[in-house]
Amino acid sequence: WVLLPGHDGAARLLQAAEATPGESSAYGRVLRWDAVESAPALPPADWLAAGAWATLAAMAGALERMLEETVRYAGERRQFGRPIAAFQAVQQQLSVMTEDVFAARIAAQLASLPGGAGLAGLDTARIAAAKSRIGEAASRAAGIAHAVHGAMGITAEHELHLWTGLLHRGRLRFGAESHWNAWLGEAFLRGAEGESLGFVRARLSPLPVEETTP
């Protein structure tokens, strides 16, 4: 089955076996159906946000696995008589990658907190921020991982190739960074928080904002 979100908030379940395959690329294959309107419909909900949440969780996991493998390889690969992890330039790149990966983990945890009005109690604002931040982390971390591996990850036989493909496809699925950044900007303009810090505290904080009296 394939879940197809609609513009009206509804979603339809389509049988993958009834699809006509279209053009393919490194990011997947286009599928087309002849009778979309007759497919079973699910109740209206923010299916785009739900899909983004599932995608960002998978991306955060792939980033952690990529970091583990990159650190391991840097400790084993030797050049000029010592592991490449001993070189300051490699250490600096690994530290940048580590920052991005742990930021992605925190973003995924934030997006998974309950208390929102979406499906399964998820909050769309937190999902938007997490999807954008993890997409940014994926782009930078994947580049560092390939550099440390000496570009071996471009071969289909290497696991790094699989993780990189998952990350790049994930950036595009259910809204890229530009989509969710625009969503956050529009939500800020519609809100009553008054300024950007107030919006972050009210909509993106993992803890409820306590009311204070002047």
C-alpha positions in Angstrom: 0.0 0.0 0.0 1.0 3.6 -0.6 -0.3 6.6 1.5 -1.0 9.6 -0.8 -1.6 12.9 1.1 -4.2 15.2 -0.5 -4.4 19.0 -0.7 -7.7 18.9 1.3 -6.0 17.2 4.3 -7.4 13.8 3.4 -5.2 10.9 2.4 -5.9 7.9 0.2 -4.6 4.3 0.3 -3.4 3.1 -3.1 -2.3 -0.4 -4.0 1.3 -0.4 -5.1 0.6 -3.3 -7.5 -1.9 -1.1 -9.5 0.7 1.7 -10.1 2.3 2.4 -13.4 6.0 2.9 -12.9 7.4 6.1 -14.4 10.8 7.6 -14.6 13.4 6.7 -12.0 16.3 8.6 -10.5 18.7 8.3 -7.5 15.9 9.5 -5.3 13.3 6.9 -6.3 10.8 6.1 -9.0 7.7 8.0 -10.0 4.4 5.9 -9.6 1.2 6.8 -11.3 -2.4 5.6 -10.7 -5.4 5.9 -13.0 -8.1 6.0 -10.4 -6.9 7.9 -7.4 -10.3 9.3 -6.5 -11.9 5.9 -6.1 -9.2 4.7 -3.6 -10.1 4.3 0.1 -9.9 7.6 1.9 -8.6 8.2 5.4 -10.0 10.9 7.8 -8.6 14.4 7.2 -5.4 15.0 9.1 -2.0 16.5 8.6 -0.5 13.5 6.8 2.3 15.6 5.5 3.5 16.3 9.0 3.1 12.7 10.0 5.1 11.6 7.1 7.8 14.2 7.8 8.0 12.9 11.4 8.5 9.3 10.3 11.1 10.4 7.8 13.1 12.6 10.2 13.2 9.8 12.7 14.8 7.5 10.2 17.2 10.2 9.1 18.4 10.8 12.7 19.0 7.1 13.0 21.0 6.9 9.8 23.1 9.9 10.9 24.0 8.2 14.1 25.0 5.0 12.3 27.0 7.0 9.8 28.9 8.8 12.6 29.7 5.5 14.3 31.1 4.0 11.1 33.0 7.2 10.2 34.7 7.4 13.6 35.6 3.7 13.5 37.1 4.0 10.0 39.1 7.1 11.0 40.6 5.1 13.9 41.5 2.2 11.7 42.7 3.8 8.5 46.4 4.6 8.7 48.3 7.2 6.8 51.9 8.3 7.3 52.3 5.7 10.1 49.3 6.7 12.2 45.5 6.6 12.1 43.9 9.5 10.2 41.9 10.3 13.3 45.1 11.6 14.8 45.3 14.4 12.3 43.9 17.7 13.5 42.1 18.4 10.2 40.2 15.1 10.4 39.5 15.7 14.1 37.9 19.0 13.3 35.7 17.6 10.6 34.6 14.7 12.9 33.7 17.2 15.6 31.5 19.2 13.2 29.9 16.0 12.1 29.3 15.0 15.8 27.7 18.3 16.5 25.3 17.9 13.6 24.4 14.3 14.5 23.6 15.1 18.1 21.6 18.2 17.1 19.7 15.8 14.8 19.0 13.5 17.7 17.8 16.3 19.9 15.6 17.6 17.0 14.0 14.1 16.5 13.4 13.8 20.2 11.7 17.3 20.3 9.5 16.4 17.3 8.4 13.2 19.1 7.2 14.8 22.3 3.5 14.4 22.9 1.0 17.2 23.6 0.4 18.5 20.1 -2.8 18.6 18.1 -1.7 16.4 15.3 -1.7 12.7 14.7 -0.6 10.7 17.8 -0.3 13.9 19.7 2.5 15.3 17.6 3.1 19.0 17.1 3.5 20.3 13.6 5.7 23.3 14.6 8.2 21.0 16.3 8.1 18.6 13.3 8.8 21.5 11.0 11.8 22.7 13.0 13.2 19.1 13.3 12.8 18.3 9.6 14.6 21.4 8.6 17.4 21.0 11.1 18.0 17.3 10.3 18.0 18.1 6.6 20.7 20.7 7.2 22.7 18.2 9.3 22.3 15.4 6.7 23.8 17.5 4.0 26.9 18.5 5.9 27.4 15.2 7.8 27.2 13.1 4.6 29.8 15.3 2.9 32.2 14.9 5.9 31.6 11.1 6.0 32.5 10.7 2.4 35.6 12.8 2.7 36.9 10.8 5.7 36.2 7.6 3.8 38.1 8.8 0.8 34.8 8.8 -1.3 34.5 5.1 -1.0 30.8 5.6 -0.2 30.0 6.4 -3.8 30.1 2.7 -4.6 26.9 0.8 -4.2 28.6 -2.0 -2.3 29.5 0.3 0.6 27.1 0.8 3.5 27.8 4.5 3.4 26.1 4.6 0.0 22.9 3.3 1.5 22.9 5.8 4.4 23.7 8.7 2.1 20.8 7.8 -0.2 18.4 7.5 2.7 19.4 10.9 3.9 19.2 12.7 0.5 15.9 11.1 -0.3 14.6 11.9 3.2 15.5 15.6 2.7 13.0 15.7 -0.2 10.3 13.5 1.2 7.3 15.1 2.9 8.7 18.6 2.5 12.3 19.8 2.1 14.0 22.3 4.4 12.6 25.2 2.4 9.0 24.0 2.8 9.2 23.7 6.5 11.2 26.9 7.0 8.4 28.7 5.1 5.8 26.9 7.3 7.6 28.2 10.4 7.8 31.7 9.1 4.1 31.8 8.2 3.2 30.4 11.7 5.3 33.1 13.3 3.5 35.8 11.3 0.1 34.4 12.2 1.0 34.0 15.9 0.6 36.4 18.8 4.0 35.9 20.4 5.2 39.3 19.1 8.9 38.5 18.4 10.9 35.5 17.3 12.2 34.5 20.8 8.6 34.4 22.1 7.6 32.2 19.2 10.4 29.8 19.9 9.6 29.6 23.6 5.9 29.2 23.0 5.9 26.8 20.1 9.3 24.9 20.1 10.2 24.6 23.7 10.2 21.0 25.1 8.8 22.4 28.4 5.6 24.5 28.8 6.3 28.2 29.2 5.4 29.5 32.6 3.4 32.6 32.9 5.1 35.4 34.8 3.6 38.5 36.3 5.5 41.7 35.9 
